[in-house]
Amino acid sequence: MKDVKVIEIHESVFAQNEKQADLIRKKLWEQGTYFINVMSSPGSGKTTFLTEIINMLKQKISIGLMNVDIESDLDARRISEKTGIPSLQIHNGGLCHIDADMVSRALIEYDTKDMDLLILENIGNLVCPAEFDTGAHKNIMLYSVPEGDDKPLKYPLMFQVCDIVLINKVDTLPFFNFDLELAIQRIHSLNPNAVVIPISARTKEGLESFITWLKEHMEGEKHEAY
Amino acid sequence: MKDVKVIEIHESVFAQNEKQADLIRKKLWEQGTYFINVMSSPGSGKTTFLTEIINMLKQKISIGLMNVDIESDLDARRISEKTGIPSLQIHNGGLCHIDADMVSRALIEYDTKDMDLLILENIGNLVCPAEFDTGAHKNIMLYSVPEGDDKPLKYPLMFQVCDIVLINKVDTLPFFNFDLELAIQRIHSLNPNAVVIPISARTKEGLESFITWLKEHMEGEKHEAY
C-alpha cells in the first residue's frame, strides 16, 4: 500500500503490578473465593450477561460483584436490583482501567470472605483493562457481533490475555456482516488456548455452556495452587 | 439501594496538553486546513463512515486521514484502498489515546499544507480519547445503536467534549432496545450545544446532513480566528 505511511510513537506509562495481583489471587484462593474479571467494549452486553448468569447460579453459590465505572453506579444498581446480590461500585476517578492496587483497596472495603465467586465488571474498554492484571483467576471477554469480526486484529492484547471469549448477541447475526468462523479463527491465531463460546445474553443461548466451563474451573482448579 | 456501596479511588495521570493543542489548531487554521477528530467505541462504524464521507467529498476538496491504532494498519489501508486518498497510520505503542504532542509529531511526518480537511480517526475507546485535546477544530463522535441508549450516562465526558454526535446504525433500530429520543435527551442533558444526527453509514441515511454541517463549519468558521 504505497498510500499508507506508518510511523511509531511509543510511550511507556504502565507500571508493573503483577506481584500485587499474585497476592490477591493467592489470598482469595486460600479463602475459597474464585475471582473472575469480565472485560469488553462499551455496550457489548456485560450487564445483561452478568444479571443472567448470577440469577442462574445464586441459589447454589454465594456471589459478589464489583463494578468499575467512571462515575455512575448504574450497572451495580441494575444488577443488584435484578439479582438481589450485594455489589460494590468502584469509582476510579476517570481512569480507563482498574489495576491490582485498586482491587486491593476495594477488597478492604468489601467483605468477600464468604463468597464462592467474586465478579469484577471492568470498565467498557478494549485497550487499557487488557494491560493490567487485576488478580483475577480467570479473564473473561465479551465480544459482541455488532462490533464486527475484525476486532481481534485491532485489539490483539485483549484477546491474548483472555481465558475465554464469549461472542455475544449472536441472535443479531442475520443483521450484521459478521463472519463467526473467521472471528473464531482470528481469536485462535492470537490465543490458541482461548475457549470461544457464541452466546446471546438476551435469548440465553450458550449461557449453560459458559456456566459449565466456569464450574469446571472453580472446582477443577481447587487442586491448583495460586 | 442499600445493597450498592460506593467507594472512590482517584488517581491523576493526565497531563495538560492544551497549549500544544491550541498551537496545532492555529497552525492548521492559518494554512487553511480544517482538522476534525473522530471518536467512538470499537466497532461503532468509524471506518465505514469515513470511507463514505471521503468518497462524497473528495472531488471538491483535498482530504487527508491520520488513523491511530495500537498496532495494525487495517483501517488506514481500508480507507486508502476504497477512497484513494493518502493516509498516515500512527502506532501509539499500545496507549489508549492520542494527545496533542503525538499529533504534532505526526504532522512533522505528514505533509498537510495542501489539505482542506484533515481527519483524525482516533482509537476506539470512550474513555481516554475524551480527556486529551488533539488540536482538532471539531470533535465528532460516532455512537452506534447496538451499544445501548445508556452510554451517555456511563461515559459522560465523551459526550461533553463532542461538538456533534452521530448516532450510527439506525437501520438496526428494529433489532435493539434503543430509545432514540431518550438517547438524544441524555446527550443534550450533558451537552446542550451538541448537534445530534441519526445516521447509517451502511445505508447512507443522514450522511448528507452531516456533510452540510461540516461544510457550514469549514466555511462559516473562516471568519473565526484560532
Interface residues (C-beta under 8 A of the other chain):
Chain A: M1 D3 V4 K5 V6 I7 E8 I9 H10 E11 S12 V13 S41 P42 G43 D69 I70 E71 S72 D73 L74 D75 A76 R77 S80 E81 G84 I85 P86 S87 L88 Q89 I90 H91 N92 G93 G94 L95 C96 M102 R105 A106 E109 Y110 I123 G124 N125 L126 V127 C128 E131 S144 P146 E147 G148 D150 K151 L153 K154 Y155 P156 L157 K169 T172 F175 F176
Chain B: M1 D3 V4 K5 V6 I7 E8 I9 H10 E11 S12 V13 S41 P42 G43 D69 I70 E71 S72 D73 L74 D75 A76 R77 S80 E81 G84 I85 P86 S87 L88 Q89 I90 H91 N92 G93 G94 L95 C96 M102 R105 A106 E109 Y110 I123 G124 N125 L126 V127 C128 E131 S144 P146 E147 G148 D150 K151 L153 K154 Y155 P156 L157 K169 T172 F175 F176
